[in-house]
Amino acid sequence: MAAELHVELVAADRNVWSGEATLVVARTTSGDIGVMAGHQPLLGVLESGPVTIRTSDGGTVVAAVHGGFISFADNKLSLLAEIAELADEIDVQRAERALESAKSEDDAVAERRADVRLRAVTGN
């Protein structure tokens, strides 16, 4: 059995996901990082991007995360996001419309947010 770590994914407005995991992959300002039990303590700044959590029961949780911080110590990983939503909460058609709207308005921030939401759902 793989070693586990406790994960808390929290957005400014709610606790998004909490549980045990074997691996978490997130995008930081230093690049993508994978965290497993026993990882060296870390503190980093999250970039907008999908976060993938491999749960201890063999499942996968994917969330679209927009900014925030990642912290790991004592086998506890905290992802403190400005905005976060689970892939299964994302309305794909609405995200596609938001992406098109952002492109037509030349709004790079909104375009990035919509793109991350779609990547979290599609796995691309």
Order of alpha helices (4+ residues) and beta strands (2+ residues): beta-beta-beta-beta-beta-beta-beta-alpha-alpha
